[in-house]
Amino acid sequence: MANKLPYYHFDNWAEYLTLTLAENIARCHLGRNSVEKVKISVKKADNWPVDFKVILDNNLVAPCNAHKQANVDASYAIDYIYTPNSKIPRLAKEIDPAGELMTKNARVLDKAFYADAWVLEGTNGIASLLRKLALRSTAKLLNKQLHHQGVEISEQFSVQYRDEDNYLSFSYEGIKQELTQLLKLYGNNKEIKKLAAQLYFKRPENRAWFMRL
C-alpha cells in the first residue's frame, strides 16, 4: 500500500493533542480532588507541547505515576502514546516532509513561491499562526475530553500555555486578523491557497473557512 501524503492537518492535530493530554492527566494521582488548572509548556525549539502540570482544587500539584520522573518545577514530560496522523515535525528544525511537498507543488504553479510564508519553518508565517490556533482549540476541547474520561474538573478549570519566558495567550480574533493580512500579501494565487488548505486542514468545513479568509 502506498504511503499517505504528508499533511499538517492542524484540526486533526488539535484533536490528537486533546486526547493525548487528557490521557496523561488521567494517569496522574488526582485522589478525590478536581482538576482546576492545566499548565502546558511549549518551547521555541519544539513545534509540539513538551511538559504539563496539573493543579488541583486544593492548590496542590498532582503527581504522576511513580515511574515518571518529575521536572524541577514539578511538571512532567508529555507522553505521546498514540501514533498521530499529522506530520507536523516535533522539532522546529526537523525535516518537514509536508512543508517540502507543499513547496514542490506550489513552485510548479508559481516559481516565485515564498515558502517561509506558508510552511512551519517560518516562525511568523501562516502555518505558525494556524499552529497557535490549534493550541487554542486544544485548550477549548480539553474540558469536554476530561469530562468524557471521568476526570472531575472544577468550575474554575482553565488551561495555560507558557514558553521559556512568558505565559501565552492565543486570541482567535487576533490570529484571524494576522492570517487575513498575510493572505492579502501571499494568497492571491487561488490554486496555491487550495494546496495550502489541503496541507493545513483535514475537515472540509475548516478548508472552506480558510479559503474565505
Backbone hydrogen bonds, N-H to C=O, Kabsch-Sander energy under -0.5 kcal/mol:
donor,donor_aa,acceptor,acceptor_aa,energy
8,Y,199,L,-1.9
9,H,199,L,-2.4
10,F,200,Y,-2.8
11,D,200,Y,-0.6
13,W,9,H,-2.3
14,A,10,F,-2.3
15,E,11,D,-1.4
16,Y,12,N,-2.2
17,L,13,W,-2.9
18,T,14,A,-2.1
19,L,15,E,-2.3
20,T,16,Y,-2.5
21,L,17,L,-2.9
22,A,18,T,-2.4
23,E,19,L,-2.0
24,N,20,T,-2.3
25,I,21,L,-2.7
26,A,22,A,-2.5
27,R,23,E,-1.1
28,C,25,I,-1.8
29,H,63,P,-3.5
30,L,28,C,-1.2
33,N,30,L,-1.8
35,V,152,E,-2.8
36,E,34,S,-0.5
36,E,55,I,-2.5
37,K,55,I,-2.1
38,V,158,S,-2.1
39,K,53,K,-2.8
40,I,38,V,-0.5
40,I,160,Q,-3.3
41,S,51,D,-2.6
42,V,162,R,-2.8
46,D,43,K,-1.6
47,N,90,R,-2.7
48,W,90,R,-1.3
50,V,41,S,-3.3
51,D,41,S,-0.9
52,F,76,Y,-2.4
53,K,39,K,-2.1
55,I,37,K,-3.1
55,I,53,K,-0.6
56,L,54,V,-0.5
56,L,60,L,-3.0
57,D,34,S,-2.2
59,N,56,L,-2.0
62,A,54,V,-2.8
68,K,65,N,-2.0
71,N,75,S,-3.3
74,A,71,N,-2.0
76,Y,52,F,-2.7
78,I,50,V,-2.8
80,Y,78,I,-0.7
81,I,79,D,-1.4
87,K,7,Y,-3.2
92,A,45,A,-2.4
94,E,91,L,-1.3
100,E,96,D,-2.5
101,L,97,P,-2.1
102,M,98,A,-2.2
103,T,99,G,-2.4
104,K,100,E,-2.4
105,N,101,L,-2.5
106,A,102,M,-2.6
107,R,103,T,-2.1
108,V,104,K,-0.6
108,V,105,N,-0.6
109,L,105,N,-0.8
109,L,106,A,-0.7
110,D,106,A,-2.2
113,F,110,D,-1.9
115,A,113,F,-1.0
117,A,114,Y,-1.3
118,W,115,A,-2.0
119,V,115,A,-2.4
122,G,119,V,-1.3
125,G,122,G,-0.9
126,I,117,A,-3.0
129,L,125,G,-1.8
130,L,126,I,-2.0
131,R,127,A,-1.9
132,K,128,S,-1.7
133,L,129,L,-1.9
134,A,130,L,-2.0
135,L,131,R,-2.1
136,R,132,K,-2.2
137,S,133,L,-2.2
138,T,134,A,-2.3
139,A,135,L,-1.9
140,K,136,R,-1.8
141,L,137,S,-2.4
142,L,138,T,-1.8
143,N,139,A,-0.6
145,Q,141,L,-1.9
146,L,142,L,-2.7
147,H,143,N,-2.0
148,H,144,K,-2.3
149,Q,145,Q,-1.7
150,G,147,H,-1.5
151,V,146,L,-2.7
154,S,35,V,-2.5
157,F,154,S,-1.5
158,S,36,E,-1.3
160,Q,38,V,-2.9
161,Y,168,L,-0.6
162,R,40,I,-2.1
163,D,166,N,-2.5
168,L,161,Y,-2.6
171,S,169,S,-0.7
172,Y,170,F,-0.5
175,I,171,S,-2.7
176,K,172,Y,-2.7
177,Q,173,E,-2.2
178,E,174,G,-2.1
179,L,175,I,-2.6
180,T,176,K,-2.5
181,Q,177,Q,-2.0
182,L,178,E,-2.2
183,L,179,L,-2.7
184,K,180,T,-1.4
185,L,181,Q,-1.0
186,Y,182,L,-2.7
187,G,183,L,-2.1
190,K,188,N,-0.9
193,K,189,N,-2.0
194,K,190,K,-2.0
195,L,191,E,-2.0
196,A,192,I,-2.4
197,A,193,K,-2.4
198,Q,194,K,-1.9
199,L,195,L,-1.9
200,Y,196,A,-2.8
201,F,197,A,-2.1
206,N,203,R,-0.7
207,R,203,R,-1.8
208,A,204,P,-2.5
209,W,205,E,-1.8
210,F,206,N,-2.1
211,M,207,R,-2.3
212,R,208,A,-1.3
213,L,209,W,-0.7
213,L,210,F,-1.0
